Amino acid sequence: MMFRRLYWVVEEVDTSGRSQVTGVYTSIQDLIKHGLCGVDAGNEIRLTLTKLDSSKPPLGCWRSPKFDELETALEEYIRTDEFTEEQCKSLCDELHKMYQVTA
């Protein structure tokens, strides 16, 4: 069994700027299936990729609606086999669909 070292944190950010963590996921599949499906349509979301048990800053943080540089940042994790190309494409496609942003 592979121990996951990277975690996706989903935060919903309301119109007043307050944020609330709504989920933490170890896989892109669960992030899409459980983390993104329940997002309130009126709220923005912030996705943070972080290491477990680390006092260092997150590896990345992206905010809707555009999720600037997410696709480029994920290339590093494809090269290191943390995520597959298909998983990353699925995530980006889902985010683009949710926020109707073209790649």
Sequence and secondary structure as in RCSB ss.txt:
>XXXX:A:sequence
MMFRRLYWVVEEVDTSGRSQVTGVYTSIQDLIKHGLCGVDAGNEIRLTLTKLDSSKPPLGCWRSPKFDELETALE
EYIRTDEFTEEQCKSLCDELHKMYQVTA
>XXXX:A:secstr
     EEEEEEEE TTS EEEEEEESSHHHIIIIIITT  TTSEEEEEEEETT  S  SEEEETTT TTHHHHHH
HHHHTTSS HHHHHHHHHHHHHHHT   
